[in-house]
Amino acid sequence: MADIADFANDLVQERLDQALAARAAQLSAMPLSSLMFCDECDEPIPEARRLAQPGCTHCVECQSADDVRASRYAR
């Protein structure tokens, strides 16, 4: 049997879901800017990569190494 606390929890959850969806939509609408230099090795990130992958923070070599590391721990 549902009581007032259940209704309140449902309302709070609905509002939280709406706020998170609005935040996700807002973030996806913002243009991402890429870094000029790699976060890991401080080498310049080529312009072609920055244009192809907006928001990138690593050069191709460091991103590849990071992907390999991540795949090992994903199992």
PLY file of the C-alpha trace (Angstrom):
ply
format ascii 1.0
element vertex 75
property float x
property float y
property float z
element edge 74
property int vertex1
property int vertex2
end_header
0.00 0.00 0.00
1.50 3.31 -1.07
1.69 6.08 1.46
2.70 9.73 1.31
6.41 8.90 1.70
6.28 6.68 -1.40
4.64 9.45 -3.40
7.24 11.95 -2.18
10.09 9.60 -3.13
8.59 9.10 -6.58
8.27 12.86 -7.06
11.85 13.47 -5.97
13.11 10.74 -8.28
11.13 12.18 -11.20
12.53 15.67 -10.60
16.06 14.29 -10.28
15.70 12.38 -13.55
14.44 15.54 -15.27
17.33 17.60 -13.92
19.90 15.02 -15.02
18.36 14.79 -18.49
18.41 18.58 -18.82
22.05 18.67 -17.71
23.02 15.95 -20.21
21.25 17.81 -23.01
23.00 21.03 -22.05
26.43 19.38 -22.01
25.90 17.70 -25.37
24.91 21.04 -26.91
28.11 22.75 -25.76
30.96 22.67 -28.27
33.93 20.79 -26.93
37.37 22.27 -27.28
40.42 20.11 -27.71
43.71 20.69 -25.98
46.70 21.87 -27.98
49.10 19.64 -26.01
48.66 16.11 -24.70
47.74 15.82 -21.01
50.04 12.84 -20.64
53.23 13.52 -22.63
52.93 17.28 -23.33
53.52 16.71 -27.07
51.44 18.81 -29.50
48.18 17.21 -30.60
47.93 17.35 -34.42
45.26 19.67 -35.78
43.68 16.85 -37.77
43.07 14.90 -34.55
41.68 17.95 -32.76
39.24 18.55 -35.62
38.27 14.89 -36.00
37.84 14.28 -32.25
36.52 17.44 -30.56
37.36 17.52 -26.87
40.41 15.26 -27.14
42.99 15.61 -24.38
45.56 13.02 -25.48
47.68 12.49 -28.57
47.04 9.37 -30.63
49.87 7.39 -29.03
48.84 8.18 -25.44
45.15 7.55 -26.22
46.03 4.18 -27.75
48.07 3.21 -24.70
45.22 4.35 -22.43
42.71 2.29 -24.44
44.91 -0.81 -24.11
45.22 -0.26 -20.34
41.48 0.24 -20.01
40.71 -2.93 -21.98
42.91 -4.98 -19.65
41.01 -3.78 -16.58
37.56 -4.03 -18.19
37.49 -7.80 -17.95
0 1
1 2
2 3
3 4
4 5
5 6
6 7
7 8
8 9
9 10
10 11
11 12
12 13
13 14
14 15
15 16
16 17
17 18
18 19
19 20
20 21
21 22
22 23
23 24
24 25
25 26
26 27
27 28
28 29
29 30
30 31
31 32
32 33
33 34
34 35
35 36
36 37
37 38
38 39
39 40
40 41
41 42
42 43
43 44
44 45
45 46
46 47
47 48
48 49
49 50
50 51
51 52
52 53
53 54
54 55
55 56
56 57
57 58
58 59
59 60
60 61
61 62
62 63
63 64
64 65
65 66
66 67
67 68
68 69
69 70
70 71
71 72
72 73
73 74
